[in-house]
Structure formats: structure tokens, C-alpha cells
């Protein structure tokens, strides 16, 4: 059974295993105010409630500030929080942070992978291709 709670304009589904799925609605463009809202929500979930597994619904998002990825990375490094994103739009998938630090899971979402890929290796030598999903 999944529980649901709200935090300002976010809807948060809580799975039986404790994973929290954050929905920001159908907004296509996130700005600095949305990033602040997420930071505040993460602070409550992680620091106050002890949540260590968070999935962020990226289904509608076409643009996000690059600081979003840095924020996730910081929470992961400092508080050992596992983050994943639902299938993001191609614009988000093309962002350097996404390409370097996210990998697809068997469940179809993309988890933060702190070791990252070496995107700066000369072409053809050890670099894995990054496939953009959702394009024809």
C-alpha cells in the first residue's frame, strides 16, 4: 500500500519500502524557486524524517537549473541518500551532469551514480555511449 503526503505544492508518494516519490506537477520548466522548494522538502525528508531513498518524477520536465544535480550529489555524498529520476525528457538527458552521473536501473528509472562516467576521454577510448530515450 502506498501512502501519500503533501509538502507545499509537492505530492509525495511513500512506498512500503520507505522510498519517497516526489511529484512537482506538470511543470515543464523548473527555476530557482522550484529548486529552493525541493531543497526545503529534502531538508525535511532527510534531516527530520530520516528518508534515505528518493525518486523524483521528471516526466514533464524539459529544463532544470544545473544546480539541481549538484544539490542531489551533495545530499548523496553528505547524507548517503539514494536518488533516482523517472524518465526525463531528452533536453534533461542531454545535460552534462545527467550524462555523467546517472545510470538506468532495471526498473527503468535513472539512479545517481556518484562514481560517474569519464566523459572527457578521447572519442573511442573507453567512453560508453549515452543514449537519449524518448526520441524518434
N, C-alpha and C positions, 0 to 999 in steps of 0.2 A: 504494500500500500504506500502511496506517495502522499506526503503532507505538503501543504503549501502555506507560505507566509509572504508578507509584503514588506518592502522597505522603500519608502517614498514611492518612486514610480517603477521600481523593480518588482517583479514577481519571482519568487524563489521556490522552486520545487525541491523537496527533500526526499531522496530515495531511501529505501530501507537500509542500505549500506552506509548511509550518512553523507553520500555525495550530494552536493547542493548544485542545482542547475539554475543559473541566473538568466532571466529574460528582461531585456530592456525595451521590449515592444518592437514595433515595426520600423523604427528609425533607421534610415539608410546612412546617415552621416552623424558620427559622434564627434563632439567638440570638447573643449577643455572643461566645460561644466559637467558633461557626462562622465569624463574621466574623474573629476572630483567626486561625483556621486558614487562611482564604482569604488574609488579609494575609501570613501567613508563606509560603504557597505562592506568592503573587505575587512576593514579595521574591526567592525563589529563582529563579523562572522569569525574571523581568525583569532583576534585578540580576546574578545569577550566570550565567544561561544566555542572556541577551540576547533573549528572546522579545518580539516586538512585535505579536502578533496572538493574541487570546484570546477564545474563546467560552465562556460559562458556561451549563450546562444548567439551565434554570429550569422544566422541565416539571412537576415535582411541587410546587414552592414556592408556598405560599399567603400566607406572611408573612415579611418580612425586616426587619431593623433599617434605618432610613433612612440610617444611616452607610455602608451598603453602596454606595449610589450615590455618595456623596461620596468614598469610597475609590477607586472606579473613575475618577471625574472627576480626582482628584489624580494617579493613575498616568498617565492620558491626558495631562494638562497638563504634568507634570514629566518624563515619560519617553517621550512620544509613542507610547503603546501604544493599539492599536485594540482596542476591546471590543465584543462583541455578546452578546446573550442569546437563547437559544432561546425559543420562545413561552411567555411567563409566564402564570400563572393570572390571572383577572380582578382579584383583590384587588391583585396586584402592579401590574397595568396601570393601576389607578386611583390609584396613588401619585403625588404631585405631581412628584417627581424623574423618574419614568419618563415621565410625560406630557410633561414639558418637555424632556428631554434624550435621548430615544430615538426613532429613526425606523425604520420597516420597510424591509428590504432586499429586493431581487428574490429572494433565496434563501429568504426567509420568516423570517429572524431579525430582531432589533432591534439596531441599532448605536448606540453612544454618539455623539451629535451635539452637540458642545461649544457650537455657536452657540445651540442651543436655540430653543424657541418662546416667543413673548411671551404667556403665559397670563393676563396681567393687563390686557390690552387690553379696553376695554368691549365687552360682547357684541355680536357682529355686525360689528365693525370690525376686519378683518384677522386675526382669530384663526381658525386651522384647527381643525376639529372633531377630537377624539381618539376613535377608535373602539376599543371594548373587544372583543377577539376572544374566542371561546370561550363566548359567552353565547347563549342561545336567544332 
